[in-house]
């Protein structure tokens, strides 16, 4: 750029921008690595979701089989008598 110092052009030490060409094998290696990272991230997400559901299921008490209150059930096979 006219009127500016080389250090002000945004390049390190005044170097000009150069295009970087990747070898096809290197590009394939990078793509495979990214693919593995995405699979690992999905596995972590899936495992954390399963763990969260399991923790939530342990915290919520089961309603079935427990008396709802002090009234007797209308079902003749109720195991808990009225108090």
SULJO-V34161 format. One record per residue. OMEGA is omega as a letter, one per 20 degrees, with the letter a starting at -180 (* if undefined). D_LAST is the distance of its C-alpha to the last C-alpha in Angstrom with 1 decimal. Layout:
BEGIN
OMEGA,D_LAST / OMEGA,D_LAST
END
This chain:
BEGIN
a,92.6 / r,95.7 / a,95.8 / r,92.7 / r,92.7 / a,91.4 / a,88.5 / a,87.2 / r,87.0 / r,83.5 / r,84.7 / r,84.7 / r,88.2 / r,89.7 / r,89.0 / r,89.0 / r,86.0 / r,86.2 / a,84.4 / r,82.4 / r,82.5 / r,79.9 / a,81.0 / r,79.0 / r,77.6 / r,76.4 / r,74.8 / r,73.1 / r,71.8 / r,70.4 / r,68.7 / r,67.2 / r,66.0 / r,64.3 / r,62.8 / r,61.3 / r,60.0 / r,58.3 / r,56.7 / r,55.5 / r,54.0 / r,52.2 / r,50.8 / r,49.6 / a,47.9 / a,46.3 / r,45.0 / r,43.7 / r,41.9 / a,40.3 / r,39.3 / r,37.8 / r,35.7 / r,34.5 / a,33.6 / r,31.8 / r,29.8 / a,28.8 / a,27.6 / r,25.5 / r,22.1 / a,21.5 / a,19.0 / r,18.9 / r,16.5 / r,13.9 / a,10.7 / a,11.8 / a,9.0 / r,5.6 / r,7.3 / r,7.9 / r,11.4 / a,14.4 / a,15.8 / a,15.7 / a,16.2 / a,13.1 / a,12.5 / r,8.8 / r,6.4 / r,3.8 / *,0.0
END
